[in-house]
Amino acid sequence: MQKYPSLTELLAIEFPVIMAPMFLVSNKEMLVAGMKAGVMATFPSLNYRKEGELEALLDELNAIKANSPKGSYGINLITQKSNPLYLKHLKICADKKVPFYITSLGSPKEVVAAAKSYGAKVFCDVTNIAHAQKCYENNCDGFIAVGQGAGGHAGPNPLQVLVPSLKKHFPDKPVIAAGGIVTGSGLLSVCVLGADGASIGTRFITSKECMVNDAYKQAILNAGMDDIVMTTKLSGTPCTIIDTAEARKMGYTQSWFERFMSNNKQTRKWFKMLVQIRGMKRLEESVLPNNYKRLWCAGKSVELIEDILSCEEIIARLKEEYRMSIEEVRKYN
């Protein structure tokens, strides 16, 4: 039996969808559109690295949220020690009373402590039960089940196994499914598995509000599921990207030396930081307007993406497809 409020009630949103945080992709225009359409719009703190940028954005989002009760916003924090801005960004977020957090690649302990001080919610990216257990012990509010097919840092396990397993082990926590979801029927399918909602990222790269270059958007429209490959070269953590000539030149697997440096106690923090900084620079050279190198993160859902729409239109389509899928299922009862 469910022992917690529905996701919409828990997160103060209208529709159980999270606009996933995407490095160098999520921007203010996308966030505002998502909030006004009734979903949880999130972004990585590392998208705003210049002095004063993050504070200014949070002030704007708080003002918009006060006048837009249908949706809300949240922030994704990389909690690894290799993120040099983690604690600074956490303090800024707590001072501005960010309502929702997603933690990735590390312990959520400090984020949970900060969030609980004023009533914010913390969900943790997890790819397996062992990591979920650690997050549970740190009193997180829920899980983002990152499964096969997700864009960016994807997990190895299919949602058909990961979601029910999380629900079995942690029946008192909501679970959001992430990976390969792009339609309302996809949302319904993960809800049938036991998920309380879905996190959707790649679909929003092909939104009108998204400011990545046209080549990136066109690559998503052209790509199929078999064009998505996994690499550890970009950030040190398994990450899904579109298979391009630049991606093949970079390579998909770290060398033995890179693996050694990443695992050695004396070097891993600084080496991982170096790898991540180098990966961020490579993505900046590929993603932003007027840059046309071709290292692009995307999930397997590219298979189903065929057009460029506004965020409002994407979410409206999701809602209608979800409603129609429920009606279709009822025909069999």
Backbone as numpy.savetxt, mean C-alpha at the origin, in Angstrom:
# Nx Ny Nz CAx CAy CAz Cx Cy Cz
-17.24 -15.41 15.42 -18.09 -14.21 15.42 -17.21 -12.96 15.42
-17.59 -11.95 14.62 -16.83 -10.71 14.55 -16.91 -9.98 15.89
-15.75 -9.58 16.42 -15.70 -8.95 17.74 -15.24 -7.49 17.64
-15.30 -6.94 16.45 -14.83 -5.57 16.24 -15.81 -4.88 15.29
-15.79 -3.55 15.25 -16.69 -2.84 14.33 -16.35 -3.15 12.88
-17.29 -2.92 11.98 -16.99 -3.08 10.56 -15.88 -2.11 10.18
-15.21 -2.40 9.08 -14.08 -1.56 8.67 -14.52 -0.12 8.44
-15.68 0.06 7.83 -16.14 1.41 7.56 -16.36 2.18 8.86
-16.89 1.52 9.86 -17.10 2.17 11.16 -15.77 2.41 11.87
-14.88 1.41 11.82 -13.61 1.51 12.53 -12.75 2.64 11.98
-12.74 2.81 10.66 -11.86 3.79 10.03 -12.59 5.07 9.61
-13.88 5.15 9.89 -14.68 6.33 9.55 -14.65 6.62 8.06
-14.98 5.57 7.27 -15.05 5.71 5.82 -16.38 5.13 5.33
-16.71 5.38 4.07 -17.99 4.96 3.52 -17.92 3.61 2.82
-16.77 3.29 2.23 -16.62 2.08 1.41 -15.33 1.38 1.82
-15.35 0.04 1.97 -14.21 -0.69 2.58 -13.01 -0.89 1.65
-12.47 0.21 1.17 -11.31 0.18 0.28 -10.25 1.15 0.79
-9.01 0.70 0.75 -7.86 1.56 1.03 -7.17 1.86 -0.30
-6.99 3.15 -0.59 -6.15 3.55 -1.71 -4.72 3.37 -1.22
-4.04 2.34 -1.75 -2.76 1.91 -1.18 -1.69 2.99 -1.30
-0.78 3.03 -0.32 0.33 3.98 -0.40 1.35 3.54 -1.42
1.74 4.43 -2.34 2.67 4.07 -3.41 3.79 5.11 -3.48
5.01 4.64 -3.36 6.18 5.51 -3.35 6.28 6.29 -4.66
6.42 7.60 -4.56 6.54 8.54 -5.67 5.30 8.61 -6.54
4.24 7.92 -6.17 3.01 7.89 -6.96 1.87 8.61 -6.24
1.60 8.23 -5.00 0.51 8.85 -4.23 0.78 10.35 -4.08
-0.22 11.17 -4.40 -0.05 12.62 -4.25 -1.30 13.24 -3.63
-1.22 14.53 -3.36 -2.32 15.21 -2.68 -3.62 15.12 -3.47
-3.56 15.29 -4.78 -4.77 15.26 -5.60 -5.47 13.91 -5.52
-4.68 12.83 -5.53 -5.25 11.50 -5.40 -5.88 11.31 -4.02
-5.18 11.78 -2.99 -5.67 11.63 -1.63 -6.99 12.36 -1.43
-7.05 13.59 -1.91 -8.27 14.39 -1.76 -9.43 13.73 -2.49
-9.18 13.25 -3.71 -10.23 12.60 -4.48 -10.72 11.33 -3.78
-9.79 10.55 -3.23 -10.17 9.34 -2.51 -10.99 9.63 -1.27
-10.59 10.64 -0.51 -11.34 11.01 0.69 -12.76 11.43 0.33
-12.89 12.25 -0.72 -14.21 12.74 -1.11 -15.09 11.62 -1.66
-14.47 10.55 -2.18 -15.22 9.41 -2.70 -15.54 8.38 -1.63
-15.06 8.60 -0.41 -15.48 7.74 0.70 -14.57 6.59 1.06
-13.30 6.61 0.58 -12.38 5.53 0.92 -11.28 6.05 1.84
-10.41 5.14 2.27 -9.24 5.50 3.07 -8.08 5.73 2.10
-7.69 6.98 1.93 -6.62 7.33 1.00 -5.30 7.45 1.76
-4.29 6.68 1.36 -3.04 6.66 2.11 -1.85 6.97 1.22
-0.74 7.34 1.85 0.48 7.67 1.12 1.69 7.36 1.99
2.84 7.10 1.38 4.07 6.86 2.16 4.64 8.19 2.65
5.09 8.22 3.88 5.71 9.45 4.40 6.93 9.82 3.57
7.61 8.83 2.99 8.83 9.09 2.23 8.58 9.81 0.91
7.32 10.01 0.55 7.03 10.85 -0.62 7.30 12.32 -0.33
7.43 12.66 0.96 7.61 14.06 1.37 8.83 14.15 2.28
9.98 14.37 1.65 11.26 14.30 2.36 11.90 15.67 2.60
11.40 16.69 1.93 11.95 18.02 2.13 11.39 18.66 3.40
12.18 19.52 4.01 11.79 20.15 5.27 10.47 20.90 5.12
9.51 20.59 6.00 8.23 21.29 6.03 7.17 20.74 5.11
7.54 19.87 4.15 6.58 19.34 3.18 5.50 18.51 3.84
5.90 17.58 4.69 4.94 16.67 5.30 3.97 17.42 6.21
4.50 18.34 7.02 3.64 19.12 7.91 2.59 19.89 7.13
3.00 20.52 6.04 2.06 21.32 5.24 0.96 20.45 4.65
1.33 19.26 4.14 0.34 18.37 3.56 -0.66 17.90 4.62
-0.16 17.53 5.79 -1.05 17.03 6.84 -2.02 18.11 7.30
-1.57 19.35 7.35 -2.49 20.44 7.69 -3.62 20.53 6.66
-3.28 20.41 5.38 -4.29 20.47 4.32 -5.26 19.30 4.42
-4.72 18.10 4.64 -5.58 16.91 4.70 -6.50 16.96 5.92
-6.01 17.44 7.03 -6.86 17.57 8.21 -8.00 18.55 7.97
-7.71 19.65 7.27 -8.74 20.62 6.96 -9.78 20.03 6.02
-9.33 19.26 5.03 -10.24 18.63 4.08 -11.09 17.57 4.78
-10.46 16.78 5.63 -11.20 15.73 6.36 -12.30 16.33 7.23
-12.02 17.48 7.83 -13.01 18.12 8.70 -14.26 18.50 7.92
-14.11 18.71 6.61 -15.24 19.10 5.77 -15.68 18.01 4.80
-15.07 16.83 4.90 -15.41 15.72 4.01 -15.56 14.44 4.83
-16.70 14.27 5.47 -16.86 13.14 6.41 -16.98 11.77 5.76
-17.08 11.68 4.43 -17.28 10.38 3.78 -16.05 9.49 3.85
-14.85 10.10 3.73 -13.61 9.32 3.70 -12.61 9.82 4.70
-11.41 9.24 4.63 -10.36 9.63 5.57 -9.01 9.42 4.89
-7.93 9.70 5.64 -6.59 9.52 5.08 -5.69 8.86 6.11
-4.61 8.29 5.60 -3.63 7.65 6.47 -2.25 7.73 5.87
-1.27 7.32 6.66 0.12 7.43 6.23 0.83 6.09 6.43
1.70 5.76 5.51 2.49 4.54 5.57 3.90 4.87 6.06
4.32 4.21 7.12 5.66 4.41 7.67 6.49 3.14 7.51
7.66 3.27 6.90 8.63 2.17 6.85 9.37 2.19 8.18
9.15 1.17 9.01 9.65 1.20 10.38 11.00 0.51 10.55
11.62 0.11 9.45 12.97 -0.45 9.54 13.97 0.62 10.02
15.01 0.16 10.71 16.06 1.08 11.15 16.79 1.73 9.97
16.69 1.11 8.80 17.37 1.66 7.62 16.65 2.89 7.06
15.47 3.21 7.57 14.76 4.42 7.16 15.18 5.57 8.09
16.04 6.47 7.66 16.57 7.51 8.55 15.54 8.55 8.96
14.40 8.62 8.24 13.38 9.63 8.53 12.22 9.07 9.36
12.30 7.80 9.72 11.17 7.14 10.39 10.71 7.88 11.65
11.59 8.06 12.61 11.18 8.65 13.89 10.80 10.12 13.73
11.48 10.83 12.84 11.11 12.23 12.59 9.71 12.31 12.01
9.42 11.46 11.03 8.11 11.47 10.41 7.03 11.01 11.39
7.33 10.04 12.22 6.36 9.58 13.21 5.98 10.70 14.16
6.95 11.47 14.62 6.66 12.58 15.53 5.78 13.63 14.85
6.09 13.94 13.60 5.28 14.92 12.86 3.84 14.41 12.75
3.69 13.13 12.40 2.35 12.55 12.24 1.56 12.56 13.54
2.23 12.22 14.62 1.55 12.22 15.92 1.16 13.63 16.33
2.05 14.58 16.08 1.74 15.98 16.41 0.53 16.48 15.63
0.41 16.03 14.38 -0.71 16.45 13.52 -1.92 15.54 13.66
-1.81 14.52 14.51 -2.91 13.60 14.79 -3.45 12.92 13.52
-2.54 12.31 12.80 -2.92 11.49 11.64 -3.87 10.38 12.12
-5.01 10.18 11.45 -6.02 9.23 11.97 -5.73 7.76 11.73
-4.83 7.45 10.77 -4.64 6.05 10.39 -3.20 5.83 9.93
-2.62 4.71 10.36 -1.25 4.37 9.99 -1.20 2.97 9.39
-0.31 2.79 8.42 0.07 1.47 7.94 1.57 1.34 8.16
2.00 0.30 8.87 3.43 0.08 9.08 3.92 -1.02 8.16
5.18 -0.87 7.71 5.77 -1.85 6.79 7.21 -2.16 7.18
7.61 -3.42 6.97 9.00 -3.86 7.04 9.66 -3.70 8.40
8.91 -3.76 9.46 9.52 -3.66 10.79 8.49 -3.71 11.88
8.93 -3.49 13.11 8.04 -3.52 14.27 7.15 -2.28 14.32
5.86 -2.46 14.65 4.96 -1.31 14.76 4.92 -0.70 16.17
5.79 -1.17 17.07 5.67 -0.82 18.49 5.59 0.68 18.73
6.51 1.44 18.15 6.54 2.88 18.40 5.36 3.60 17.75
4.94 3.11 16.60 3.79 3.71 15.93 2.52 3.47 16.74
2.35 2.26 17.23 1.17 1.93 18.05 1.12 2.81 19.29
2.25 2.96 19.96 2.29 3.78 21.17 1.88 5.22 20.87
2.41 5.77 19.79 2.08 7.15 19.42 0.61 7.27 19.03
0.11 6.32 18.25 -1.27 6.37 17.77 -2.27 6.24 18.91
-1.99 5.33 19.84 -2.92 5.09 20.95 -3.05 6.31 21.86
-2.05 7.18 21.84 -2.09 8.35 22.71 -3.21 9.32 22.35
-3.72 9.21 21.09 -4.81 10.11 20.72 -5.93 9.40 19.93
-5.89 8.06 19.88 -7.01 7.32 19.32 -6.92 6.95 17.85
-5.75 7.08 17.23 -5.58 6.68 15.83 -5.49 5.15 15.72
-5.69 4.63 14.51 -5.64 3.20 14.26 -4.37 2.83 13.50
-3.86 1.63 13.79 -2.64 1.15 13.16 -2.87 -0.24 12.56
-2.71 -0.35 11.25 -2.74 -1.64 10.56 -1.32 -1.95 10.08
-0.97 -3.22 10.07 0.39 -3.63 9.72 0.41 -4.48 8.46
1.29 -4.12 7.52 1.55 -4.98 6.37 2.14 -6.29 6.86
1.54 -7.41 6.48 2.09 -8.72 6.85 2.00 -9.66 5.65
2.98 -10.54 5.55 2.98 -11.53 4.47 2.91 -12.96 4.99
3.00 -13.12 6.31 2.97 -14.46 6.90 2.49 -14.37 8.34
2.23 -15.50 8.95 1.67 -15.55 10.30 2.71 -15.15 11.35
3.98 -15.47 11.13 5.01 -15.13 12.11 5.12 -13.63 12.30
5.14 -12.89 11.23 5.21 -11.43 11.33 3.92 -10.88 11.93
2.80 -11.45 11.52 1.51 -11.01 12.06 1.46 -11.20 13.58
2.03 -12.31 14.08 2.05 -12.56 15.51 2.80 -11.47 16.26
3.93 -11.03 15.72 4.70 -9.96 16.35 3.92 -8.65 16.38
3.22 -8.37 15.29 2.40 -7.15 15.23 1.24 -7.24 16.21
0.65 -8.42 16.31 -0.46 -8.65 17.24 -0.01 -8.42 18.68
1.16 -8.92 18.99 1.69 -8.75 20.35 1.98 -7.28 20.67
2.16 -6.47 19.64 2.36 -5.04 19.83 1.06 -4.25 19.73
-0.06 -4.99 19.76 -1.39 -4.37 19.89 -1.80 -3.55 18.67
-1.49 -4.05 17.47 -1.98 -3.37 16.26 -3.49 -3.51 16.19
-4.11 -2.68 15.36 -5.58 -2.70 15.23 -6.05 -3.62 14.11
-5.16 -4.00 13.21 -5.55 -4.86 12.11 -4.37 -5.16 11.20
-4.64 -5.95 10.16 -3.58 -6.40 9.26 -3.90 -6.02 7.81
-2.86 -5.70 7.05 -2.94 -5.66 5.60 -2.29 -6.94 5.11
-3.09 -7.87 4.60 -2.57 -9.14 4.12 -2.01 -8.94 2.72
-0.68 -8.84 2.62 -0.03 -8.57 1.33 0.30 -9.90 0.67
-0.45 -10.25 -0.34 -0.31 -11.55 -0.97 0.38 -11.51 -2.31
0.37 -12.64 -2.98 0.93 -12.75 -4.33 0.20 -11.78 -5.26
0.95 -11.20 -6.16 0.32 -10.32 -7.15 0.26 -8.87 -6.76
0.64 -8.56 -5.50 0.60 -7.17 -5.07 1.68 -6.36 -5.78
1.45 -5.08 -5.95 2.46 -4.21 -6.50 3.44 -3.77 -5.42
4.68 -3.51 -5.79 5.68 -3.11 -4.79 6.13 -4.31 -3.99
6.17 -4.17 -2.66 6.67 -5.24 -1.80 5.60 -6.32 -1.61
5.58 -7.28 -2.51 4.57 -8.33 -2.51 5.00 -9.50 -1.63
4.00 -10.28 -1.21 4.28 -11.45 -0.39 4.27 -12.72 -1.22
4.73 -13.85 -0.65 4.81 -15.10 -1.40 3.55 -15.95 -1.34
2.61 -15.61 -0.47 1.45 -16.48 -0.24 0.19 -15.95 -0.92
-0.61 -16.85 -1.50 -1.86 -16.42 -2.15 -2.87 -15.94 -1.11
-3.69 -14.96 -1.49 -4.69 -14.43 -0.57 -5.69 -15.50 -0.14
-5.91 -16.50 -1.02 -6.86 -17.57 -0.67 -6.42 -18.36 0.54
-5.12 -18.29 0.86 -4.60 -18.96 2.06 -4.29 -17.95 3.15
-3.67 -16.84 2.78 -3.21 -15.86 3.77 -4.36 -15.24 4.54
-5.42 -14.83 3.84 -6.54 -14.16 4.53 -7.23 -15.10 5.51
-7.67 -16.31 5.09 -8.32 -17.20 6.06 -7.40 -17.59 7.22
-6.10 -17.71 6.94 -5.17 -18.07 8.01 -5.07 -16.95 9.05
-5.00 -15.72 8.59 -4.97 -14.59 9.53 -6.26 -14.53 10.35
-7.38 -14.78 9.70 -8.66 -14.76 10.42 -8.74 -15.89 11.44
-8.13 -17.02 11.10 -8.14 -18.15 12.03 -7.26 -17.88 13.25
-6.08 -17.33 13.02 -5.14 -17.10 14.12 -5.49 -15.87 14.95
-6.10 -14.86 14.31 -6.38 -13.60 15.01 -7.82 -13.18 14.76
-8.79 -13.91 15.30 -10.20 -13.64 14.99 -10.71 -12.29 15.49
-9.95 -11.65 16.37 -10.40 -10.36 16.90 -9.83 -9.17 16.15
-9.13 -9.43 15.02 -8.54 -8.33 14.25 -9.07 -8.32 12.82
-9.41 -7.14 12.29 -9.81 -7.06 10.88 -8.63 -7.29 9.95
-8.93 -7.78 8.77 -7.91 -8.08 7.77 -8.28 -7.41 6.45
-7.32 -6.68 5.88 -7.48 -6.07 4.56 -6.65 -6.88 3.57
-7.26 -7.26 2.47 -6.56 -8.04 1.44 -5.89 -7.12 0.44
-4.64 -7.43 0.10 -3.89 -6.63 -0.88 -3.18 -7.55 -1.85
-3.41 -7.32 -3.13 -2.72 -8.12 -4.14 -3.63 -8.56 -5.26
-3.57 -7.88 -6.41 -4.31 -8.31 -7.58 -5.76 -7.89 -7.62
-6.18 -6.99 -6.74 -7.59 -6.59 -6.69 -7.76 -5.28 -7.45
-8.66 -5.31 -8.44 -8.83 -4.12 -9.28 -10.30 -3.88 -9.63
-11.17 -4.83 -9.32 -12.58 -4.73 -9.66 -13.45 -4.95 -8.43
-14.73 -4.59 -8.57 -15.67 -4.83 -7.49 -15.87 -6.31 -7.22
-15.81 -7.14 -8.25 -15.93 -8.58 -8.04 -14.71 -9.10 -7.30
-13.53 -8.52 -7.56 -12.34 -8.90 -6.80 -12.48 -8.55 -5.34
-13.05 -7.38 -5.07 -13.30 -6.99 -3.68 -14.25 -7.97 -3.00
-15.32 -8.33 -3.68 -16.27 -9.28 -3.10 -15.61 -10.63 -2.85
-14.75 -11.06 -3.75 -14.12 -12.37 -3.61 -13.26 -12.46 -2.35
-12.51 -11.38 -2.04 -11.69 -11.44 -0.83 -12.54 -11.30 0.43
-13.68 -10.61 0.29 -14.60 -10.53 1.44 -15.20 -11.90 1.75
-15.46 -12.69 0.70 -15.95 -14.06 0.90 -14.90 -14.90 1.62
-13.63 -14.63 1.37 -12.54 -15.34 2.06 -12.46 -14.96 3.54
-13.09 -13.85 3.91 -13.04 -13.40 5.30 -12.45 -12.02 5.49
-11.95 -11.42 4.39 -11.36 -10.08 4.51 -12.45 -9.06 4.81
-12.04 -7.97 5.45 -12.98 -6.90 5.80 -12.94 -5.76 4.79
-12.07 -5.88 3.81 -11.94 -4.86 2.78 -10.71 -5.15 1.95
-10.39 -4.23 1.04 -9.25 -4.45 0.15 -8.40 -3.19 0.06
-7.12 -3.42 -0.16 -6.18 -2.35 -0.45 -5.86 -2.42 -1.94
-6.06 -1.32 -2.65 -5.91 -1.29 -4.10 -4.92 -0.20 -4.47
-3.87 -0.57 -5.22 -2.85 0.39 -5.57 -2.70 0.61 -7.06
-2.30 -0.44 -7.80 -1.94 -0.30 -9.20 -3.03 0.36 -10.04
-4.29 0.07 -9.77 -5.39 0.68 -10.52 -5.32 2.20 -10.46
-4.88 2.77 -9.33 -4.86 4.22 -9.17 -3.66 4.89 -9.82
-2.67 4.09 -10.27 -1.57 4.69 -11.03 -2.11 5.24 -12.34
-3.12 4.55 -12.90 -3.73 5.01 -14.15 -4.95 5.88 -13.85
-4.80 6.77 -12.88 -5.84 7.77 -12.61 -5.39 9.11 -13.19
-6.35 9.94 -13.49 -6.04 11.26 -14.05 -5.28 12.12 -13.05
-5.54 11.93 -11.76 -4.88 12.73 -10.74 -3.43 12.33 -10.53
-3.09 11.10 -10.88 -1.72 10.60 -10.67 -0.76 11.34 -11.61
0.36 11.80 -11.07 1.28 12.66 -11.82 2.51 11.93 -12.34
2.49 10.60 -12.38 3.62 9.91 -12.98 3.63 10.18 -14.48
4.75 9.89 -15.13 4.83 10.19 -16.55 3.94 9.27 -17.39
3.62 9.74 -18.60 2.69 9.00 -19.47 3.22 7.63 -19.86
4.55 7.50 -19.96 5.12 6.21 -20.34 4.81 5.14 -19.29
4.85 5.52 -18.02 4.53 4.60 -16.92 3.08 4.15 -17.02
2.17 5.11 -17.20 0.75 4.76 -17.32 0.50 3.86 -18.52
1.13 4.18 -19.65 0.94 3.38 -20.85 1.49 1.98 -20.68
2.59 1.86 -19.94 3.17 0.54 -19.68 2.19 -0.34 -18.90
1.46 0.26 -17.97 0.47 -0.50 -17.20 -0.68 -0.92 -18.10
-1.13 -0.02 -18.98 -2.21 -0.37 -19.90 -1.79 -1.49 -20.86
-0.52 -1.51 -21.23 -0.04 -2.49 -22.21 0.34 -3.84 -21.57
0.66 -3.81 -20.28 1.22 -5.01 -19.64 0.14 -6.05 -19.32
0.57 -7.30 -19.30 -0.27 -8.39 -18.82 0.32 -8.98 -17.55
-0.36 -9.94 -16.97 0.10 -10.49 -15.68 1.49 -11.12 -15.78
1.83 -11.67 -16.94 3.13 -12.32 -17.09 4.27 -11.32 -17.28
3.92 -10.04 -17.43 4.95 -9.00 -17.56 5.40 -8.46 -16.21
4.83 -8.97 -15.13 5.20 -8.53 -13.79 6.19 -9.53 -13.19
7.34 -9.02 -12.76 8.40 -9.88 -12.23 8.82 -9.39 -10.84
9.47 -10.25 -10.11 9.94 -9.93 -8.76 11.44 -9.67 -8.76
11.85 -8.60 -8.06 13.27 -8.30 -7.92 13.62 -7.94 -6.49
14.82 -8.29 -6.06 15.34 -7.84 -4.77 16.41 -6.77 -4.97
16.70 -6.43 -6.22 17.77 -5.47 -6.51 17.36 -4.02 -6.23
16.07 -3.73 -6.30 15.63 -2.35 -6.22 15.69 -1.80 -4.80
15.19 -2.57 -3.82 15.15 -2.07 -2.44 15.75 -3.03 -1.43
16.15 -4.22 -1.89 16.65 -5.23 -0.97 15.57 -6.17 -0.49
14.30 -5.77 -0.65 13.14 -6.58 -0.28 12.43 -6.98 -1.56
11.87 -8.21 -1.65 11.18 -8.62 -2.87 10.13 -7.59 -3.31
10.23 -7.17 -4.54 9.41 -6.08 -5.05 8.99 -6.41 -6.48
7.72 -6.17 -6.82 7.23 -6.48 -8.16 7.34 -5.26 -9.07
7.86 -5.49 -10.27 8.03 -4.43 -11.26 7.64 -4.95 -12.64
7.45 -4.03 -13.57 7.19 -4.42 -14.95 8.50 -4.85 -15.61
8.44 -5.95 -16.34 9.62 -6.50 -16.99 10.00 -5.63 -18.19
11.03 -4.82 -18.04 11.50 -3.93 -19.11 12.99 -4.19 -19.35
13.54 -3.57 -20.40 14.97 -3.72 -20.68 15.81 -3.19 -19.53
15.39 -2.05 -18.94 16.12 -1.50 -17.79 16.06 -2.44 -16.59
14.89 -3.06 -16.37 14.75 -4.00 -15.27 15.67 -5.20 -15.45
15.72 -5.72 -16.67 16.59 -6.87 -16.93 18.07 -6.51 -16.78
18.41 -5.29 -17.18 19.80 -4.84 -17.03 20.16 -4.71 -15.56
19.24 -4.19 -14.74 19.47 -4.06 -13.30 19.62 -5.44 -12.66
18.80 -6.37 -13.11 18.82 -7.72 -12.54 17.71 -7.91 -11.52
17.43 -9.16 -11.23 16.31 -9.48 -10.35 16.72 -10.09 -9.02
17.99 -10.46 -8.89 18.45 -11.12 -7.66 19.73 -10.48 -7.17
19.80 -10.23 -5.86 21.01 -9.67 -5.28 22.17 -10.68 -5.40
23.37 -10.17 -5.54 24.56 -11.01 -5.59 24.85 -11.58 -4.21
25.76 -12.55 -4.15 26.12 -13.14 -2.85 26.70 -12.08 -1.93
27.44 -11.13 -2.49 28.04 -10.07 -1.68 26.96 -9.15 -1.11
25.98 -8.80 -1.93 24.89 -7.95 -1.46 24.08 -8.65 -0.37
23.85 -9.96 -0.54 23.12 -10.71 0.48 23.92 -10.77 1.77
25.23 -10.96 1.65 26.10 -11.00 2.84 26.04 -9.67 3.58
26.18 -8.56 2.86 26.17 -7.25 3.49 24.81 -6.94 4.12
23.73 -7.46 3.53 22.39 -7.21 4.05 22.10 -8.01 5.31
22.82 -9.12 5.50 22.55 -10.00 6.65 23.59 -9.88 7.76
24.73 -9.27 7.47 25.77 -9.12 8.47 25.36 -8.08 9.52
25.48 -8.42 10.80 25.04 -7.53 11.87 25.74 -6.17 11.85
27.01 -6.17 11.46 27.78 -4.93 11.47 27.45 -4.02 10.28
26.96 -4.60 9.19 26.81 -3.80 7.97 25.36 -3.65 7.50
24.45 -4.48 7.99 23.14 -4.55 7.36 22.35 -3.24 7.41
22.40 -2.52 8.53 21.64 -1.28 8.62 22.08 -0.29 7.54
23.38 -0.07 7.46 23.91 0.94 6.53 23.85 0.46 5.09
24.05 -0.84 4.88 23.98 -1.34 3.51 22.55 -1.30 2.98
21.59 -1.68 3.82 20.19 -1.61 3.41 19.78 -0.17 3.12
20.29 0.75 3.92 20.01 2.15 3.68 20.56 2.59 2.32
21.78 2.15 2.02 22.39 2.48 0.73 21.58 1.91 -0.42
21.17 0.64 -0.29 20.38 -0.01 -1.35 19.06 0.73 -1.55
18.42 1.11 -0.45 17.14 1.80 -0.56 17.28 3.18 -1.19
18.31 3.91 -0.82 18.54 5.23 -1.40 18.81 5.11 -2.89
19.62 4.12 -3.26 19.91 3.89 -4.69 18.64 3.51 -5.43
17.81 2.67 -4.81 16.56 2.27 -5.45 15.59 3.44 -5.60
15.53 4.31 -4.58 14.68 5.48 -4.66 15.10 6.39 -5.81
16.39 6.55 -5.99 16.90 7.39 -7.08 16.54 6.78 -8.43
16.67 5.45 -8.55 16.32 4.79 -9.81 14.84 4.99 -10.14
14.00 4.88 -9.12 12.57 5.07 -9.36 12.25 6.51 -9.72
12.90 7.46 -9.06 12.67 8.87 -9.39 13.02 9.15 -10.84
14.07 8.51 -11.32 14.49 8.71 -12.71 13.54 8.05 -13.71
12.63 7.23 -13.21 11.71 6.49 -14.08 10.26 6.96 -13.97
9.87 7.47 -12.80 8.47 7.69 -12.49 8.00 9.12 -12.74
8.80 10.09 -12.34 8.35 11.47 -12.34 8.22 12.03 -13.76
7.40 13.06 -13.96 7.25 13.65 -15.29 8.59 14.07 -15.88
8.68 13.93 -17.19 9.89 14.28 -17.96 11.05 13.31 -17.73
10.82 12.23 -17.01 11.82 11.18 -16.84 11.29 9.91 -17.51
12.10 9.30 -18.37 11.58 8.17 -19.14 12.48 6.95 -19.13
13.23 6.77 -18.03 13.81 5.46 -17.80 12.66 4.53 -17.42
12.89 3.24 -17.38 11.76 2.32 -17.28 11.93 1.30 -16.15
11.90 1.78 -14.91 11.82 0.91 -13.74 10.53 1.27 -13.02
9.50 0.47 -13.24 8.16 0.82 -12.79 7.55 -0.28 -11.92
7.16 0.07 -10.70 6.46 -0.88 -9.82 5.01 -1.04 -10.28
4.53 -2.27 -10.22 3.12 -2.55 -10.55 2.81 -3.96 -10.10
1.52 -4.23 -9.91 1.08 -5.56 -9.51 0.48 -6.34 -10.67
0.15 -7.58 -10.41 -0.42 -8.46 -11.44 -1.75 -7.95 -11.98
-2.38 -7.03 -11.26 -3.68 -6.52 -11.70 -3.59 -5.70 -12.98
-2.37 -5.42 -13.48 -2.25 -4.75 -14.78 -3.03 -5.50 -15.85
-3.16 -6.80 -15.68 -3.90 -7.64 -16.63 -5.31 -7.11 -16.89
-5.91 -6.46 -15.88 -7.32 -6.06 -15.95 -7.52 -4.56 -16.11
-6.44 -3.81 -16.26 -6.55 -2.35 -16.35 -6.46 -1.92 -17.81
-7.48 -1.23 -18.28 -7.57 -0.91 -19.71 -7.80 0.56 -20.01
-7.97 1.41 -18.97 -8.29 2.80 -19.24 -7.76 3.72 -18.15
-7.74 4.99 -18.46 -7.34 6.02 -17.51 -8.59 6.80 -17.11
-8.89 6.78 -15.82 -10.08 7.43 -15.29 -9.70 8.32 -14.13
-10.60 9.17 -13.70 -10.37 9.92 -12.47 -10.52 8.98 -11.28
-9.96 9.35 -10.14 -10.12 8.53 -8.93 -11.59 8.38 -8.58
-12.35 9.44 -8.75 -13.79 9.38 -8.47 -14.47 8.34 -9.35
-14.10 8.30 -10.62 -14.70 7.32 -11.55 -14.26 5.90 -11.22
-13.00 5.73 -10.84 -12.50 4.40 -10.47 -13.27 3.86 -9.27
-13.45 4.70 -8.26 -14.13 4.26 -7.04 -15.62 4.04 -7.30
-16.23 4.90 -8.12 -17.63 4.71 -8.46 -17.83 3.38 -9.20
-16.89 3.05 -10.10 -16.98 1.77 -10.82 -16.83 0.60 -9.85
-15.88 0.72 -8.92 -15.71 -0.34 -7.92 -16.99 -0.58 -7.14
-17.63 0.51 -6.72 -18.88 0.39 -5.94 -19.97 -0.28 -6.75
-20.09 0.11 -8.02 -21.14 -0.46 -8.87 -20.84 -1.93 -9.18
-19.59 -2.25 -9.48 -19.22 -3.64 -9.75 -19.43 -4.50 -8.51
-19.13 -3.96 -7.35 -19.34 -4.70 -6.10 -20.83 -4.99 -5.90
-21.67 -3.97 -6.13 -23.11 -4.16 -6.00 -23.62 -5.20 -6.99
-23.17 -5.10 -8.24 -23.62 -6.04 -9.27 -23.14 -7.46 -8.98
-21.94 -7.59 -8.41 -21.42 -8.92 -8.08 -22.25 -9.57 -6.98
-22.67 -8.78 -6.02 -23.54 -9.31 -4.97 -24.85 -9.79 -5.56
-25.42 -9.01 -6.48 -26.66 -9.39 -7.13 -26.48 -10.68 -7.93
-25.34 -10.81 -8.58 -25.06 -12.02 -9.36 -24.96 -13.25 -8.48
-24.32 -13.11 -7.34 -24.17 -14.23 -6.41 -25.55 -14.65 -5.87
-26.42 -13.69 -5.64 -27.73 -13.99 -5.08 -28.57 -14.85 -6.03
-28.25 -14.83 -7.30 -29.00 -15.65 -8.26 -28.85 -17.14 -7.99
-27.74 -17.49 -7.31 -27.45 -18.90 -7.06 -28.01 -19.39 -5.73
-28.62 -18.48 -4.96 -29.17 -18.86 -3.66 -30.63 -19.26 -3.78
